[in-house]
C-alpha cells in the first residue's frame, strides 16, 4: 500500500479491497493516524507512537491474571497496533493511545464471548484459556499463550483433551492443583514469539 505525503491536517485514504470504502487517515509530520483514534493526536505524537490503519491487525488480551500485559504493549507500540485489554474488572494501566480497556459484566465466559465476537481473521489473541484459544482459531485469528506457546489448529484438539484430563486428575487429587510458576524465561520467550507472529502476519504467512 502506498500512502502519499500531505501537509499537516490533510486527510488521506488507504486503498481497500474492491467494494469497501477507504479508511481515512490523518497526517501530521509524516505520522499517520486513523480517524477513529480517540485520543488527541498531539498526545500520541508526544509519546512517539507511529500509528497506521489498524484494520488489518489488532490484539485482544484476555487480561484477567495475564502476566504479560506490559510486554504486549511494548511490542504493540513498536508496530502501532491497537490493543484491547478485556477483563471482568477495571485495571489501572499506563495511559497509551493504542490501549483500549474493555470491562465486561461479571459472569462465566463474558470476557471470552466479547473477544470472540470482536476478533477477526488476521488479529491476535493473548490467552492461556484453551477453550477461548479454540474459539479464536475458529474465527481465523492467531493465538499466543503468555508463556510464548502458540496455539494452532493442529494442536488445539490435543490441548483441549489434555485440559480435560488434567482437570479430572486435579479433581480426584492425583496431581497438584497448580502448574509451574511463570518465570523470566517465559516472559522472554513470549516477547520473541509475539514479535515473530506479528512479522509473519505482516508477510501474509
C-alpha positions in Angstrom: 0.0 0.0 0.0 1.4 3.4 -1.0 0.4 6.5 1.0 1.3 9.9 -0.4 2.6 12.6 2.0 0.3 15.5 2.6 0.5 18.6 4.6 -0.4 18.8 8.3 -4.0 18.1 8.9 -4.7 16.8 5.4 -6.8 13.7 5.1 -5.5 10.7 3.1 -7.1 7.4 2.3 -5.6 4.0 2.1 -6.6 1.6 -0.7 -9.0 -1.1 0.3 -10.3 -4.3 -1.4 -13.0 -3.8 -4.0 -16.4 -3.0 -2.6 -15.0 -1.5 0.6 -14.8 2.2 1.3 -11.4 3.6 2.2 -10.4 4.3 5.8 -9.5 8.0 6.3 -6.1 8.6 7.9 -4.8 11.9 9.3 -1.3 13.2 8.5 0.9 15.1 10.9 4.6 15.4 10.4 4.7 12.2 8.4 2.9 10.2 11.1 -0.4 8.6 10.1 -3.4 8.4 12.5 -6.6 6.5 12.0 -9.7 8.8 12.0 -11.2 6.7 14.8 -8.3 7.3 17.2 -10.0 8.5 20.4 -7.1 10.5 22.0 -5.7 13.9 20.9 -3.2 13.4 18.1 -0.6 15.7 19.8 -0.6 13.3 22.8 0.2 10.4 20.5 2.9 12.4 18.9 4.4 13.3 22.2 4.6 9.6 23.1 6.5 8.9 19.9 3.9 6.3 18.7 3.8 5.7 15.0 0.2 4.8 14.2 -1.1 3.2 11.0 -4.5 2.0 9.8 -5.4 -0.8 12.2 -8.0 -2.7 10.1 -5.6 -5.4 9.3 -4.3 -6.4 12.7 -5.5 -5.9 16.3 -4.5 -7.5 19.6 -7.0 -8.9 22.1 -5.8 -9.7 25.6 -7.6 -12.0 28.0 -6.4 -9.6 30.6 -7.6 -11.1 33.9 -4.5 -12.5 35.6 -2.5 -12.1 32.4 1.2 -11.7 33.4 2.5 -10.1 30.1 0.3 -7.0 29.7 3.3 -4.7 29.7 5.1 -6.9 27.2 2.1 -6.8 24.9 2.1 -3.0 25.0 5.8 -2.8 24.4 5.6 -4.9 21.2 2.4 -3.2 20.1 4.0 0.2 20.3 6.8 -1.0 18.1 4.2 -1.9 15.4 1.5 0.7 16.0 -1.2 -1.9 16.9 -4.4 -1.3 18.8 -4.6 -3.5 21.9 -7.9 -4.4 23.6 -7.4 -5.4 27.2 -10.6 -7.3 28.2 -11.4 -8.2 31.8 -14.2 -8.5 34.3 -12.8 -5.7 36.5 -11.3 -2.3 35.9 -7.5 -2.3 35.6 -5.1 0.5 36.3 -2.8 0.6 33.3 -0.4 3.3 31.9 -2.1 5.7 29.5 -1.4 4.8 25.9 -3.1 5.9 22.7 -3.0 2.3 21.5 -4.7 0.9 24.5 -8.4 0.1 24.8 -9.7 -1.2 28.2 -12.9 -3.2 27.9 -14.6 -4.2 31.2 -17.4 -6.8 30.7 -20.1 -7.9 33.1 -19.3 -10.5 35.7 -20.2 -13.9 34.6 -18.8 -17.1 33.2 -17.1 -16.6 29.9 -18.3 -13.0 29.5 -14.8 -11.8 28.6 -14.3 -14.7 26.3 -17.5 -14.0 24.5 -16.6 -10.4 24.0 -13.2 -11.3 22.5 -14.7 -13.9 20.2 -17.3 -11.6 18.9 -14.8 -8.8 18.2 -11.8 -10.7 16.9 -11.3 -11.2 13.2 -9.0 -13.0 10.7 -5.5 -11.6 11.0 -5.9 -10.5 14.6 -4.0 -11.9 17.6 -5.4 -13.2 20.9 -3.3 -13.4 24.0 -4.7 -16.0 26.4 -3.9 -19.1 28.4 -7.5 -20.2 28.2 -7.6 -23.2 25.9 -11.4 -23.1 25.0 -11.0 -19.4 24.2 -8.0 -20.2 22.1 -10.0 -22.7 20.2 -12.8 -20.3 19.6 -10.4 -17.6 18.3 -8.7 -20.0 16.0 -12.2 -20.8 14.5 -12.5 -17.1 13.7 -9.2 -17.1 11.8 -7.1 -15.4 14.4 -3.7 -16.3 15.7 -3.4 -17.2 19.4 -0.5 -17.0 21.7 -0.2 -18.0 25.4 1.6 -15.8 28.0 4.4 -18.3 28.1 5.1 -17.8 24.4 3.5 -21.0 23.3 1.3 -20.5 20.2 -1.9 -22.4 19.7 -2.8 -23.7 16.3 -5.4 -25.9 14.5 -3.1 -28.9 14.5 -2.6 -28.9 18.3 -5.7 -27.4 19.8 -7.7 -30.7 19.9 -4.9 -32.3 21.9 -4.7 -29.3 24.1 -8.4 -29.4 24.9 -8.2 -33.1 25.7 -5.2 -32.7 28.0 -7.0 -29.8 29.7 -10.0 -32.0 30.5 -7.7 -34.9 31.6 -5.7 -32.6 33.9 -8.9 -31.1 35.4 -10.1 -34.7 36.2 -6.8 -35.6 37.8 -6.8 -32.4 39.9 -10.4 -33.0 41.0 -9.5 -36.6 42.1 -6.4 -35.4 43.9 -4.0 -37.3 41.6 -2.0 -34.3 40.5 -1.2 -30.9 42.2 -3.6 -28.1 41.6 -1.2 -25.6 40.1 1.3 -25.7 37.3 4.9 -24.5 37.1 5.4 -20.8 38.1 5.7 -18.1 35.5 9.3 -17.0 35.2 11.7 -14.7 33.3 12.3 -17.3 30.6 8.6 -17.4 29.8 8.5 -13.6 29.6 11.4 -13.6 27.2 10.0 -16.4 25.1 6.7 -14.5 24.9 8.4 -11.3 23.6 10.2 -13.2 20.9 7.3 -15.3 19.7 4.9 -12.4 19.8 7.2 -10.4 17.6 7.6 -13.3 15.2 3.9 -13.8 15.0 3.3 -10.1 14.1 6.0 -10.3 11.4 4.5 -13.5 10.0 1.1 -11.9 9.7 2.6 -8.8 8.0 4.3 -11.1 5.5 1.0 -12.9 4.9 2.2 -16.2 6.3 
